[in-house]
Amino acid sequence: MVQFNLPKNSKILKGQYFKDKTGSSNLKIVHIYRWDPDKNENPREDTFEIDLNSCGNKVLDILNKIKNEIDSSLTFRRSCAHGVCGSCAMNVDGVNTLSCMKSHKEIKGDLRIFPLPHLKVVKDLVADLSKLYRQYESIEPWLKTKNSKSKKNEINQSKKSREKLDGLYECIMCACCSTSCPSYWWNSEKYLGPAVLLQAYRWISDSRDDEKKERLKKVADKLKLYGCHTIMNCASSCPKGLNPAKAIGSIKKMLATS
Amino acid sequence: MNDSKNPLSPHIQIYRWHISSLLSITHRISGVINLIALISIFFWLTVLSLGENNYETFLFIVNSFFGKFILIGFTWSMSFHVLSGIRHLVWDMGYGFEIKTANFSGIVVIISSLLLTIIFWLFARGFI
């Protein structure tokens, strides 16, 4: 059964207020989701006043500033800061995105930051993605060849075949799309979700792969694939501008016409 | 991680609505309303078989403001569901997945469903 409300232990309480100490007039109010596994308390929403005169343009700059200057216990994942690694995926201003790519200047009014939606929270903005990684593993995201010769030699690919992977190979598995999908929120036990299905399509489309049919058969499941109802939240949230909804549509079409 | 002490991060409470997600949920809701509408049509036939007095009462309800609101609601719901269904069929054929196209087709569905409802009632009332 679909549960719209948050469980009792997940209700968000009002948190601390960190007032600006620099006396700056260029302030941004930032609300951030906090949860500490060491305390037996509900999650809370802390509010920070951030001096924008001494802060970079991106949301990640704000988070780093808070961690360095205001509250060192703030926990979030980040690594490359250039939209390549996918670590800093979170919900910023109501939409999932990479905080290193998202400029806070585009956001009017208060800035709200939450972890990726409908996941178990590990700490603060870090959520548990292990289920998604298990699902990724289940589609066997590696090249499979039947011909023993091709295991020794390089497999050539025409320019045209290579082009079929454009819009697919760029995915960095940041999970913004999957955790933006209402279908995935409520069916993640069975539905694979946009990120994993885009990857499934990436291997189905690879001209070098010999198991296209098996891959299609494996994914052709009432819930694994058809859990997608073209809500399109995935495509609107992808920070790399990819379109998982289109990839899923292509798999459905392949199955319908094969 | 199955540790039940870990909270669930907020989802529908905080996620921003887009045209696409709003239309998706409206498609579902209008589907349910259509089912109720169909049941109401059978109810109408049942009342018809119960004789004149009962039918008079039924007509009184239908002709009231509330009754008209419900009937117009039913025609809108049916129009919306059919048009939105066509949009889904076009997706199934592999077209219209770009965000701009999907937003545009969504707005077209909303406006045409309203137009279709107006045309239906103008026609029903003999204005056309």
Interface residues (C-beta under 8 A of the other chain):
Chain A: F4 L6 P7 N9 S10 I12 Y33 W35 P37 N40 N42 P43 N91 D93 G94 V95 R112 F114 P115 L116 P117 H118 L119 K120 V121 V122 A127 D128 S130 S180 P182 W185 H229 T230 I231 M232 N233 A235 S236 N243 A245 K246 G249 S250 K252 K253 A256
Chain B: M1 D3 S4 K5 N6 P7 L8 S9 P10 H11 I12 Q13 I14 Y15 R16 H18 S20 S21 S24 H88 W91 D92 M93 G94 F97 E98 I99 A102
